Amino acid sequence: MEQNKLNRGVLFTNKRKEKDTHPDYTGSYVDPNGKEFWVSSWINKSNKGETYMSFQLRDKDDSKAPQKAQPSNNGWKSASKVKEEENDLPF
């Protein structure tokens, strides 16, 4: 792994988004130790109307790990819903 890629990541507009629960952006991240992750990010609004982004990191090497509930625009989605949506990610 090249040194300049450590502790960096990229996000791209999710052109395959079909549902509100699908991530708005997807990409990847490399931690300081060179471990690689998939990144999913959602644009949300707080109760006060402020726009913010939430994100999820998923280990590229551990694609079969059990999934926990993930945040969405309207609260939390179930692990089965996350599993179903992962098949729609462009990577």
N, CA, C and O atoms as a printed pandas DataFrame, in Angstrom:
     atom_number atom_name residue_name chain_id  residue_number  x_coord  y_coord  z_coord
0              1         N          MET        A               1    0.848   -1.180    0.000
1              2        CA          MET        A               1    0.000    0.000    0.000
2              3         C          MET        A               1    0.893    1.242    0.000
3              4         O          MET        A               1    1.822    1.350    0.799
4              5         N          GLU        A               2    0.605    2.152   -0.884
5              6        CA          GLU        A               2    1.379    3.386   -0.938
6              7         C          GLU        A               2    1.064    4.252    0.270
7              8         O          GLU        A               2   -0.082    4.316    0.715
8              9         N          GLN        A               3    2.074    4.912    0.796
9             10        CA          GLN        A               3    1.912    5.738    1.995
10            11         C          GLN        A               3    0.862    6.837    1.799
11            12         O          GLN        A               3    0.117    7.138    2.732
12            13         N          ASN        A               4    0.785    7.442    0.609
13            14        CA          ASN        A               4   -0.133    8.556    0.413
14            15         C          ASN        A               4   -1.601    8.123    0.365
15            16         O          ASN        A               4   -2.476    8.988    0.351
16            17         N          LYS        A               5   -1.904    6.833    0.338
17            18        CA          LYS        A               5   -3.282    6.359    0.344
18            19         C          LYS        A               5   -3.768    5.989    1.739
19            20         O          LYS        A               5   -4.960    5.754    1.935
20            21         N          LEU        A               6   -2.864    5.934    2.708
21            22        CA          LEU        A               6   -3.248    5.569    4.068
22            23         C          LEU        A               6   -4.050    6.693    4.706
23            24         O          LEU        A               6   -3.760    7.872    4.506
24            25         N          ASN        A               7   -5.061    6.312    5.474
25            26        CA          ASN        A               7   -5.898    7.250    6.210
26            27         C          ASN        A               7   -6.639    8.209    5.275
27            28         O          ASN        A               7   -6.878    9.367    5.618
28            29         N          ARG        A               8   -6.999    7.707    4.084
29            30        CA          ARG        A               8   -7.717    8.510    3.095
30            31         C          ARG        A               8   -8.837    7.679    2.493
31            32         O          ARG        A               8   -8.816    6.449    2.542
32            33         N          GLY        A               9   -9.816    8.373    1.924
33            34        CA          GLY        A               9  -10.918    7.685    1.271
34            35         C          GLY        A               9  -11.551    8.554    0.202
35            36         O          GLY        A               9  -11.193    9.720    0.034
36            37         N          VAL        A              10  -12.490    7.976   -0.512
37            38        CA          VAL        A              10  -13.224    8.686   -1.558
38            39         C          VAL        A              10  -14.704    8.321   -1.460
39            40         O          VAL        A              10  -15.059    7.227   -1.022
40            41         N          LEU        A              11  -15.548    9.244   -1.872
41            42        CA          LEU        A              11  -16.984    9.005   -1.975
42            43         C          LEU        A              11  -17.450    9.495   -3.340
43            44         O          LEU        A              11  -17.021   10.546   -3.817
44            45         N          PHE        A              12  -18.327    8.723   -3.954
45            46        CA          PHE        A              12  -18.906    9.078   -5.241
46            47         C          PHE        A              12  -20.419    9.050   -5.112
47            48         O          PHE        A              12  -20.960    8.292   -4.307
48            49         N          THR        A              13  -21.108    9.870   -5.899
49            50        CA          THR        A              13  -22.561    9.835   -5.936
50            51         C          THR        A              13  -23.014    8.434   -6.317
51            52         O          THR        A              13  -22.503    7.848   -7.272
52            53         N          ASN        A              14  -23.967    7.901   -5.574
53            54        CA          ASN        A              14  -24.493    6.570   -5.842
54            55         C          ASN        A              14  -25.478    6.651   -7.006
55            56         O          ASN        A              14  -26.645    6.988   -6.808
56            57         N          LYS        A              15  -25.020    6.347   -8.204
57            58        CA          LYS        A              15  -25.857    6.423   -9.402
58            59         C          LYS        A              15  -26.856    5.278   -9.487
59            60         O          LYS        A              15  -27.751    5.300  -10.332
60            61         N          ARG        A              16  -26.715    4.280   -8.624
61            62        CA          ARG        A              16  -27.621    3.130   -8.618
62            63         C          ARG        A              16  -28.676    3.230   -7.519
63            64         O          ARG        A              16  -29.385    2.257   -7.260
64            65         N          LYS        A              17  -28.792    4.379   -6.872
65            66        CA          LYS        A              17  -29.764    4.557   -5.796
66            67         C          LYS        A              17  -31.179    4.484   -6.367
67            68         O          LYS        A              17  -31.538    5.241   -7.268
68            69         N          GLU        A              18  -31.975    3.560   -5.828
69            70        CA          GLU        A              18  -33.346    3.371   -6.283
70            71         C          GLU        A              18  -34.365    3.622   -5.180
71            72         O          GLU        A              18  -35.539    3.867   -5.458
72            73         N          LYS        A              19  -33.914    3.560   -3.915
73            74        CA          LYS        A              19  -34.800    3.753   -2.774
74            75         C          LYS        A              19  -34.196    4.809   -1.859
75            76         O          LYS        A              19  -32.987    5.040   -1.882
76            77         N          ASP        A              20  -35.044    5.455   -1.048
77            78        CA          ASP        A              20  -34.556    6.457   -0.095
78            79         C          ASP        A              20  -33.559    5.872    0.894
79            80         O          ASP        A              20  -32.704    6.594    1.406
80            81         N          THR        A              21  -33.655    4.576    1.170
81            82        CA          THR        A              21  -32.771    3.955    2.152
82            83         C          THR        A              21  -31.403    3.595    1.585
83            84         O          THR        A              21  -30.478    3.320    2.349
84            85         N          HIS        A              22  -31.255    3.590    0.267
85            86        CA          HIS        A              22  -29.946    3.328   -0.338
86            87         C          HIS        A              22  -29.021    4.514   -0.059
87            88         O          HIS        A              22  -29.487    5.649    0.043
88            89         N          PRO        A              23  -27.720    4.263    0.064
89            90        CA          PRO        A              23  -26.793    5.361    0.344
90            91         C          PRO        A              23  -26.803    6.404   -0.769
91            92         O          PRO        A              23  -26.980    6.082   -1.944
92            93         N          ASP        A              24  -26.609    7.662   -0.372
93            94        CA          ASP        A              24  -26.485    8.746   -1.348
94            95         C          ASP        A              24  -25.105    8.741   -1.990
95            96         O          ASP        A              24  -24.945    9.138   -3.144
96            97         N          TYR        A              25  -24.113    8.290   -1.236
97            98        CA          TYR        A              25  -22.727    8.219   -1.720
98            99         C          TYR        A              25  -22.122    6.882   -1.319
99           100         O          TYR        A              25  -22.462    6.330   -0.272
100          101         N          THR        A              26  -21.232    6.364   -2.147
101          102        CA          THR        A              26  -20.503    5.141   -1.833
102          103         C          THR        A              26  -19.043    5.319   -2.222
103          104         O          THR        A              26  -18.718    6.131   -3.089
104          105         N          GLY        A              27  -18.172    4.564   -1.584
105          106        CA          GLY        A              27  -16.757    4.655   -1.901
106          107         C          GLY        A              27  -15.934    3.738   -1.036
107          108         O          GLY        A              27  -16.405    2.690   -0.594
108          109         N          SER        A              28  -14.697    4.138   -0.797
109          110        CA          SER        A              28  -13.795    3.301   -0.009
110          111         C          SER        A              28  -12.880    4.161    0.847
111          112         O          SER        A              28  -12.732    5.364    0.631
112          113         N          TYR        A              29  -12.269    3.499    1.828
113          114        CA          TYR        A              29  -11.379    4.167    2.793
114          115         C          TYR        A              29  -10.268    3.196    3.163
115          116         O          TYR        A              29  -10.506    1.994    3.274
116          117         N          VAL        A              30   -9.055    3.708    3.354
117          118        CA          VAL        A              30   -7.916    2.908    3.816
118          119         C          VAL        A              30   -7.457    3.506    5.144
119          120         O          VAL        A              30   -7.082    4.677    5.202
120          121         N          ASP        A              31   -7.486    2.697    6.223
121          122        CA          ASP        A              31   -7.104    3.220    7.542
122          123         C          ASP        A              31   -5.577    3.365    7.647
123          124         O          ASP        A              31   -4.858    2.964    6.732
124          125         N          PRO        A              32   -5.081    3.931    8.745
125          126        CA          PRO        A              32   -3.639    4.164    8.890
126          127         C          PRO        A              32   -2.787    2.900    8.823
127          128         O          PRO        A              32   -1.585    2.972    8.566
128          129         N          ASN        A              33   -3.415    1.726    9.058
129          130        CA          ASN        A              33   -2.688    0.458    9.005
130          131         C          ASN        A              33   -2.783   -0.230    7.642
131          132         O          ASN        A              33   -2.240   -1.319    7.455
132          133         N          GLY        A              34   -3.468    0.401    6.700
133          134        CA          GLY        A              34   -3.607   -0.171    5.365
134          135         C          GLY        A              34   -4.825   -1.055    5.190
135          136         O          GLY        A              34   -5.001   -1.640    4.121
136          137         N          LYS        A              35   -5.682   -1.175    6.212
137          138        CA          LYS        A              35   -6.896   -1.985    6.119
138          139         C          LYS        A              35   -7.933   -1.230    5.284
139          140         O          LYS        A              35   -8.144   -0.034    5.483
140          141         N          GLU        A              36   -8.577   -1.933    4.351
141          142        CA          GLU        A              36   -9.512   -1.300    3.425
142          143         C          GLU        A              36  -10.962   -1.526    3.835
143          144         O          GLU        A              36  -11.322   -2.599    4.319
144          145         N          PHE        A              37  -11.795   -0.497    3.635
145          146        CA          PHE        A              37  -13.202   -0.519    3.997
146          147         C          PHE        A              37  -14.050    0.031    2.855
147          148         O          PHE        A              37  -13.606    0.898    2.103
148          149         N          TRP        A              38  -15.281   -0.484    2.732
149          150        CA          TRP        A              38  -16.297    0.136    1.892
150          151         C          TRP        A              38  -16.960    1.216    2.725
151          152         O          TRP        A              38  -17.135    1.042    3.931
152          153         N          VAL        A              39  -17.331    2.326    2.110
153          154        CA          VAL        A              39  -18.001    3.425    2.802
154          155         C          VAL        A              39  -19.352    3.670    2.136
155          156         O          VAL        A              39  -19.445    3.732    0.910
156          157         N          SER        A              40  -20.395    3.808    2.951
157          158        CA          SER        A              40  -21.718    4.215    2.485
158          159         C          SER        A              40  -22.096    5.447    3.283
159          160         O          SER        A              40  -21.860    5.506    4.490
160          161         N          SER        A              41  -22.686    6.437    2.613
161          162        CA          SER        A              41  -23.020    7.684    3.294
162          163         C          SER        A              41  -24.413    8.149    2.883
163          164         O          SER        A              41  -24.813    8.019    1.726
164          165         N          TRP        A              42  -25.142    8.694    3.854
165          166        CA          TRP        A              42  -26.482    9.203    3.639
166          167         C          TRP        A              42  -26.550   10.678    4.025
167          168         O          TRP        A              42  -25.940   11.089    5.012
168          169         N          ILE        A              43  -27.287   11.475    3.255
169          170        CA          ILE        A              43  -27.558   12.866    3.611
170          171         C          ILE        A              43  -28.845   12.869    4.415
171          172         O          ILE        A              43  -29.853   12.311    3.982
172          173         N          ASN        A              44  -28.818   13.497    5.586
173          174        CA          ASN        A              44  -29.952   13.514    6.508
174          175         C          ASN        A              44  -30.256   14.930    6.964
175          176         O          ASN        A              44  -29.485   15.855    6.710
176          177         N          LYS        A              45  -31.392   15.091    7.644
177          178        CA          LYS        A              45  -31.765   16.351    8.281
178          179         C          LYS        A              45  -31.991   16.087    9.758
179          180         O          LYS        A              45  -32.666   15.127   10.130
180          181         N          SER        A              46  -31.418   16.954   10.610
181          182        CA          SER        A              46  -31.617   16.826   12.047
182          183         C          SER        A              46  -33.013   17.320   12.415
183          184         O          SER        A              46  -33.721   17.879   11.577
184          185         N          ASN        A              47  -33.403   17.113   13.667
185          186        CA          ASN        A              47  -34.703   17.605   14.142
186          187         C          ASN        A              47  -34.797   19.117   14.044
187          188         O          ASN        A              47  -35.897   19.662   13.951
188          189         N          LYS        A              48  -33.656   19.805   14.063
189          190        CA          LYS        A              48  -33.621   21.267   13.952
190          191         C          LYS        A              48  -33.532   21.727   12.503
191          192         O          LYS        A              48  -33.446   22.927   12.240
192          193         N          GLY        A              49  -33.550   20.783   11.555
193          194        CA          GLY        A              49  -33.536   21.124   10.145
194          195         C          GLY        A              49  -32.153   21.291    9.541
195          196         O          GLY        A              49  -32.026   21.713    8.391
196          197         N          GLU        A              50  -31.121   20.966   10.297
197          198        CA          GLU        A              50  -29.756   21.080    9.783
198          199         C          GLU        A              50  -29.399   19.845    8.959
199          200         O          GLU        A              50  -29.708   18.719    9.349
200          201         N          THR        A              51  -28.749   20.062    7.821
201          202        CA          THR        A              51  -28.320   18.961    6.974
202          203         C          THR        A              51  -26.999   18.399    7.490
203          204         O          THR        A              51  -26.091   19.149    7.848
204          205         N          TYR        A              52  -26.905   17.061    7.524
205          206        CA          TYR        A              52  -25.665   16.410    7.931
206          207         C          TYR        A              52  -25.523   15.107    7.158
207          208         O          TYR        A              52  -26.476   14.647    6.529
208          209         N          MET        A              53  -24.333   14.511    7.204
209          210        CA          MET        A              53  -24.086   13.226    6.557
210          211         C          MET        A              53  -23.773   12.187    7.625
211          212         O          MET        A              53  -23.018   12.450    8.561
212          213         N          SER        A              54  -24.363   11.005    7.475
213          214        CA          SER        A              54  -23.999    9.865    8.318
214          215         C          SER        A              54  -23.301    8.867    7.406
215          216         O          SER        A              54  -23.468    8.901    6.187
216          217         N          PHE        A              55  -22.515    7.975    8.009
217          218        CA          PHE        A              55  -21.796    7.018    7.178
218          219         C          PHE        A              55  -21.640    5.685    7.886
219          220         O          PHE        A              55  -21.800    5.578    9.101
220          221         N          GLN        A              56  -21.323    4.671    7.089
221          222        CA          GLN        A              56  -21.064    3.313    7.578
222          223         C          GLN        A              56  -19.787    2.834    6.913
223          224         O          GLN        A              56  -19.603    3.009    5.708
224          225         N          LEU        A              57  -18.903    2.228    7.701
225          226        CA          LEU        A              57  -17.712    1.569    7.167
226          227         C          LEU        A              57  -17.932    0.071    7.244
227          228         O          LEU        A              57  -18.424   -0.429    8.256
228          229         N          ARG        A              58  -17.577   -0.654    6.193
229          230        CA          ARG        A              58  -17.699   -2.109    6.181
230          231         C          ARG        A              58  -16.385   -2.679    5.676
231          232         O          ARG        A              58  -15.920   -2.321    4.595
232          233         N          ASP        A              59  -15.795   -3.557    6.452
233          234        CA          ASP        A              59  -14.514   -4.177    6.138
234          235         C          ASP        A              59  -14.601   -4.898    4.793
235          236         O          ASP        A              59  -15.472   -5.749    4.610
236          237         N          LYS        A              60  -13.720   -4.576    3.856
237          238        CA          LYS        A              60  -13.722   -5.235    2.552
238          239         C          LYS        A              60  -13.421   -6.722    2.668
239          240         O          LYS        A              60  -13.896   -7.511    1.850
240          241         N          ASP        A              61  -12.646   -7.116    3.663
241          242        CA          ASP        A              61  -12.268   -8.521    3.850
242          243         C          ASP        A              61  -13.333   -9.340    4.567
243          244         O          ASP        A              61  -13.262  -10.569    4.576
244          245         N          ASP        A              62  -14.307   -8.686    5.161
245          246        CA          ASP        A              62  -15.282   -9.368    6.006
246          247         C          ASP        A              62  -16.693   -9.179    5.459
247          248         O          ASP        A              62  -17.591   -8.782    6.202
248          249         N          SER        A              63  -16.903   -9.455    4.178
249          250        CA          SER        A              63  -18.189   -9.197    3.542
250          251         C          SER        A              63  -19.299  -10.108    4.046
251          252         O          SER        A              63  -20.474   -9.830    3.806
252          253         N          LYS        A              64  -18.952  -11.200    4.747
253          254        CA          LYS        A              64  -19.972  -12.113    5.248
254          255         C          LYS        A              64  -20.238  -11.932    6.740
255          256         O          LYS        A              64  -20.931  -12.750    7.344
256          257         N          ALA        A              65  -19.703  -10.883    7.334
257          258        CA          ALA        A              65  -19.921  -10.632    8.762
258          259         C          ALA        A              65  -21.379  -10.256    9.005
259          260         O          ALA        A              65  -22.007   -9.655    8.133
260          261         N          PRO        A              66  -21.933  -10.597   10.173
261          262        CA          PRO        A              66  -23.305  -10.208   10.482
262          263         C          PRO        A              66  -23.446   -8.688   10.482
263          264         O          PRO        A              66  -22.557   -7.979   10.954
264          265         N          GLN        A              67  -24.548   -8.197    9.959
265          266        CA          GLN        A              67  -24.786   -6.759    9.876
266          267         C          GLN        A              67  -25.652   -6.295   11.037
267          268         O          GLN        A              67  -26.578   -6.993   11.449
268          269         N          LYS        A              68  -25.348   -5.123   11.557
269          270        CA          LYS        A              68  -26.146   -4.506   12.602
270          271         C          LYS        A              68  -27.085   -3.501   11.953
271          272         O          LYS        A              68  -26.938   -3.191   10.771
272          273         N          ALA        A              69  -28.043   -2.992   12.706
273          274        CA          ALA        A              69  -28.945   -1.969   12.190
274          275         C          ALA        A              69  -28.141   -0.727   11.830
275          276         O          ALA        A              69  -27.195   -0.356   12.525
276          277         N          GLN        A              70  -28.537   -0.093   10.729
277          278        CA          GLN        A              70  -27.829    1.084   10.236
278          279         C          GLN        A              70  -28.771    2.279   10.189
279          280         O          GLN        A              70  -29.970    2.103    9.975
280          281         N          PRO        A              71  -28.255    3.498   10.386
281          282        CA          PRO        A              71  -29.112    4.682   10.362
282          283         C          PRO        A              71  -29.634    4.959    8.959
283          284         O          PRO        A              71  -28.958    4.691    7.966
284          285         N          SER        A              72  -30.836    5.494    8.895
285          286        CA          SER        A              72  -31.410    5.948    7.634
286          287         C          SER        A              72  -32.037    7.306    7.880
287          288         O          SER        A              72  -31.944    7.836    8.988
288          289         N          ASN        A              73  -32.663    7.870    6.885
289          290        CA          ASN        A              73  -33.293    9.186    7.036
290          291         C          ASN        A              73  -34.380    9.181    8.100
291          292         O          ASN        A              73  -34.654   10.219    8.703
292          293         N          ASN        A              74  -35.008    8.025    8.342
293          294        CA          ASN        A              74  -36.138    7.975    9.260
294          295         C          ASN        A              74  -35.857    7.159   10.517
295          296         O          ASN        A              74  -36.802    6.692   11.153
296          297         N          GLY        A              75  -34.632    6.973   10.887
297          298        CA          GLY        A              75  -34.312    6.209   12.084
298          299         C          GLY        A              75  -33.335    5.102   11.774
299          300         O          GLY        A              75  -32.292    5.343   11.164
300          301         N          TRP        A              76  -33.663    3.879   12.191
301          302        CA          TRP        A              76  -32.760    2.742   12.004
302          303         C          TRP        A              76  -33.423    1.717   11.112
303          304         O          TRP        A              76  -34.633    1.501   11.185
304          305         N          LYS        A              77  -32.624    1.086   10.270
305          306        CA          LYS        A              77  -33.151    0.014    9.447
306          307         C          LYS        A              77  -32.651   -1.319    9.971
307          308         O          LYS        A              77  -31.602   -1.386   10.611
308          309         N          SER        A              78  -33.386   -2.364    9.705
309          310        CA          SER        A              78  -33.063   -3.677   10.244
310          311         C          SER        A              78  -31.874   -4.291    9.532
311          312         O          SER        A              78  -31.525   -3.885    8.423
312          313         N          ALA        A              79  -31.252   -5.270   10.173
313          314        CA          ALA        A              79  -30.097   -5.955    9.586
314          315         C          ALA        A              79  -30.484   -6.642    8.283
315          316         O          ALA        A              79  -29.688   -6.661    7.344
316          317         N          SER        A              80  -31.688   -7.208    8.201
317          318        CA          SER        A              80  -32.099   -7.872    6.957
318          319         C          SER        A              80  -32.256   -6.864    5.836
319          320         O          SER        A              80  -31.949   -7.172    4.684
320          321         N          LYS        A              81  -32.730   -5.658    6.151
321          322        CA          LYS        A              81  -32.876   -4.606    5.143
322          323         C          LYS        A              81  -31.507   -4.166    4.641
323          324         O          LYS        A              81  -31.325   -3.964    3.440
324          325         N          VAL        A              82  -30.536   -4.015    5.552
325          326        CA          VAL        A              82  -29.178   -3.633    5.161
326          327         C          VAL        A              82  -28.594   -4.704    4.265
327          328         O          VAL        A              82  -27.991   -4.382    3.241
328          329         N          LYS        A              83  -28.756   -5.973    4.623
329          330        CA          LYS        A              83  -28.218   -7.082    3.829
330          331         C          LYS        A              83  -28.788   -7.043    2.416
331          332         O          LYS        A              83  -28.048   -7.223    1.449
332          333         N          GLU        A              84  -30.100   -6.808    2.284
333          334        CA          GLU        A              84  -30.750   -6.735    0.977
334          335         C          GLU        A              84  -30.182   -5.591    0.157
335          336         O          GLU        A              84  -29.954   -5.750   -1.042
336          337         N          GLU        A              85  -29.947   -4.442    0.777
337          338        CA          GLU        A              85  -29.463   -3.272    0.067
338          339         C          GLU        A              85  -28.001   -3.394   -0.335
339          340         O          GLU        A              85  -27.590   -2.771   -1.314
340          341         N          GLU        A              86  -27.204   -4.173    0.383
341          342        CA          GLU        A              86  -25.808   -4.306    0.060
342          343         C          GLU        A              86  -25.613   -4.875   -1.338
343          344         O          GLU        A              86  -24.619   -4.582   -2.001
344          345         N          ASN        A              87  -26.555   -5.680   -1.777
345          346        CA          ASN        A              87  -26.452   -6.262   -3.108
346          347         C          ASN        A              87  -26.597   -5.221   -4.199
347          348         O          ASN        A              87  -26.238   -5.479   -5.348
348          349         N          ASP        A              88  -27.123   -4.036   -3.859
349          350        CA          ASP        A              88  -27.333   -2.974   -4.832
350          351         C          ASP        A              88  -26.150   -2.022   -4.933
351          352         O          ASP        A              88  -26.153   -1.144   -5.796
352          353         N          LEU        A              89  -25.133   -2.166   -4.077
353          354        CA          LEU        A              89  -24.002   -1.251   -4.094
354          355         C          LEU        A              89  -23.161   -1.475   -5.353
355          356         O          LEU        A              89  -23.021   -2.608   -5.814
356          357         N          PRO        A              90  -22.605   -0.399   -5.906
357          358        CA          PRO        A              90  -21.894   -0.515   -7.185
358          359         C          PRO        A              90  -20.490   -1.091   -7.090
359          360         O          PRO        A              90  -19.727   -0.956   -8.047
360          361         N          PHE        A              91  -20.110   -1.723   -5.989
361          362        CA          PHE        A              91  -18.772   -2.320   -5.896
362          363         C          PHE        A              91  -18.827   -3.674   -5.283
363          364         O          PHE        A              91  -17.793   -4.323   -5.128
